[in-house]
Amino acid sequence: MTARKQLTRREFGFLILKQDCLCGCGCGRKLDFSKPKLVTDEHLVPLFSLGANDLENRSLWLTECSVAKTAAEAPDRAKVRRIEGGKTQADRRAQRGPSMKSRGFQQRPPGTPSALSKDSAVYQRAKKWRERI
């Protein structure tokens, strides 16, 4: 199965002009760009059905129309997964390898006690403070 390719700004703008700001499902409603996530780009022939990421196979849909289309495709998508060998999302994640290490917190230098251990200076100061009270 082909990986989904995100639209560039130029491609997104081209689709807006091509569709005259109308939903690609054919419901005739105007696309609303006032809030994010109200418009979704959809593959006309789904990727699991050997569709391509080409611009001719893409259109912009209202999110509520897109949800209905995705729900209707769910049984076919599940069948393709069964035929491909039952690969689940977890299996595909495992194939990618380990996830990226978090960058949120600084690492302690080796040999430095944790601030929560009884050997740390922070713990000792808090203990003395509690004893004074």
N, C-alpha and C positions, 0 to 999 in steps of 0.2 A: 504494500500500500504506500502511496506517495505521501510525503509530509506536506502539511498545509503551509502555503507561502502567504505571508502577509502582504496586503496591497500597499503600494507606495502612495504618496500624496497625489502624484500625477495620475496614477491609475484610478484612484478614488475619484478625483475630479473628472476624469474622462467618463467614468460610469455615471456620474451625476448628470453630466451633459447629455450622454447617450440616452438615458432614461427620462429626461425632462423632469427630474426630481420626483418621479413616480415610483411606487413600490414595484419591484421586479416580479412579484408573484402574480400580478395581473388584477389585483383587487381595485386598482385605480386611485388609491389614497396617496396623498403627497408625503414624501419623506420629511421627517421633522428632525432637523439638526440642532435644535435648541438645547437638548440635553444629550450627554454622551450615552452610548449604549441603547439609543432608540433605533439606530440603523445598524444592520448587520450585513456583511458581505457574504453571499451564499454561492456555493458551487451549483450550477444547474445540473450537471452530472456529477454525483458525489465522488469523492476520491476513492472510496472503497469499491465503487463500481467502475474503476479504471478511468475516472475523470481526470482532467488535467488542471493545472494551476493557471492556464492561459486566460487572458482577459476575455476571450470569447465565451469561456465557460463560467464567468463570474457575473453576478448582478447584485445590486443593493436592495435589501428587503427591510421592511419594518420588523423589529425584533419579535413582535407577537406573531407575525406571519412565519417568520423563520423558526420559531419554537414549534409551531404546528407541523412544518415540513420535516424538521429533525425528528419529531416524535413519530411521524409516519414512516420515516426511513429506519427506525430503530430495529424492527425485526429483520430487515435485509442486512443491516450492519452486523447484527449478532450472527446471522447465518454465515456471512463471509468470515467472521472471526473463527467460527467453529471449523469451517473448511480449512482455514489457514493453519490449523493446529491448536486452536483454543488459546491463543495468546491473549492474556488479559492486560490491562493497563500496568499492573504490577510486574508482569513478565517483561514488558517493553522497558519499564523503568530499570529493571535489573540488568538488562542488556546494555543500557547506557553507562553503567558503572556507578560508583559511589557519588553521592551528591556533593556539591561544593561545600567546603568548610565555612562556617559562619565567620563573618568579620565583625560582628557586633561588639565583642568584648575583647579587651587586651589579654594576652596570655601572660600568666605569671612567669617570672624567670625560674628555671629549675632550682629546687632546693628552698624556695621561698614558701613559707606556710600560708595556707589559705586564711583569709580574714576571719573565717568562722572556726578555725581550729584553736584549741586552747593554748597553743604555743605562740600565736600571733600577738603583736603589740596592740592591735585594735581590740582584741578580746580582753587582754589584760587591763587596758584603760577602762573598758566598759565594766569590768568586774570591780575595779577600785571605785568607780563612780557609784555603782549599785551598793557597795558596802557603806559609803558615806551617807546614803539616804536612810 
